[in-house]
Every structure is written in C-alpha cells, then in structure tokens.
Amino acid sequence: MGKNLNAGIEQLYATAVEVDGHAEAVLTGHSQADGRIESAETGLRGVSARALGLKTAAWRQRTAVLGGAVAGHAEALRGSGQGFADMEGRHAAAFDRLRPQGPTP
C-alpha cells in the first residue's frame, strides 16, 4: 500500500527564501575573502605571486559553482512548491466536477 505525501507548500517557499540567503552569504563571504587575498598578492613576487594568482582564480571558479548549486537548490524548492500548488488546483477542480450541479435534496 502506498504512503501519503504531505507537502507544506508555504514551507517549501519559505525554505527557498532561506536557501537563497545562504547562497548570497556564500558568495558574499567568498568575495570578501577574494578581496583580502588580492590585497596580500601585492606583497608577493615571482613564483609566489603567480601561484597565488592561479589558486585565487581556481577558488573563484569553485565559488561560482558552489553559489550556483545552492541557488539551484532554492529554485528547485520553489519549483516543487509551484508543482504541488498546481497539482492541488487540478485535484480541487476534479473534485468540483464530481459534485452534483444544482440544488441538493
């Protein structure tokens, strides 16, 4: 026998907003760290400067991927909420069609 699925649509949307905040915090925090690293680069020369520059570029790329992934999770939560809301609407309409039309005895 199947199990019931209960989805809190409002909770899905609220969680999506919260996850958006986490994505923004990741991007902001990493951007601030990038700025501090760039400031440190000015004191380096030669191989050290090039190595830190390459590592910084790799970190920026990973930050973009991570921020995008977290934002993608938020979008998926919103999409799930919308999907459940649409399904509820379709099911309610189906029940309305089953209801007898006209006065009830």
N, C-alpha and C positions, 0 to 999 in steps of 0.2 A: 504494500500500500504506500502511496506517495506521501511525502511530508508537505505540510503547509509552508508557504513562504510569506512572511510578513515583512513588507518594506516600508520603512518610515521615510516617505518622500521628502518631507521637510528636513529630516535629519540628514538625508543624502546631500541636499543643497547646502545645509549649514556646514557639513563636513567639507564640502568642496571649497567653500569660502575659507575655512580654516587651513586647508591644504594649500590654497593659493597664497595665504600668508606665509606658510613655511617655504614655499618656492621663492617668494620675494626675499625672505630672510636669508636663504642660502645665497641667492645672487648678490644681495647687498653685502653680506659678510665677506664673501669671497672677493667682491670688487674692492672692498676696503683693504683686504689683505694684499691684493694685487698692487694697490697704490703704495703700501708700505714696502713691498718687495722692490717696486720700481725705484723708490727713494733709496733703498740700500744698494741698488745696482750702480748708482752714480759713483760710489766709492770703490768699485771693483775695476780691475783692468785685465786685459788679455783673456786667457782661457777661462778664468773665473767668471768674468763678465759674460762671455759667450755661453758658458754652461748655464748660468742662472737665467739668461735670456731665453734659452731653449726650454729650460724647465718651466719658466713662467708661461711661455706660450702653450705648453702641454697642459699646465694647470688651468689656464683659461678655457681651453677646449673642453676639458673634463667638467669644468664648472658649467659651461653652456649645456652640455649633455645632461648633467645631473639636474640643473634647473628646469630644462625641458621635460625631463622624465617626471619630475614632481608635478609640474604644471599639467602634464598629460594625465596624471592620476586625478587631479582636480577636475579636469574636463570629462574624464570617464565617469566620475561620480555625478556630475551634472547631467551627463547623457543618460545614466542609469535612472536618475530621478525623473527625467523627462519621459523616458521609456515606460516607467511604471505609471506615471501620471496619464500618459496616452492610453495605456492598457486599461487602467481603471475607467477612463472615459468610454472606451469601446465596450467594456463589460457592462457599465451602467446603461449605455444605450441599448445593449442587447436585452437586458432585463426590462427596460422600458417597453421594448417591442413585445415582450411576453405578457405584459399587463393588459387585462381586458380594457377595451376602449368603451367609453360610455359609462352610464351610472351602474353602480354595483347594487345588487339586491340587499 
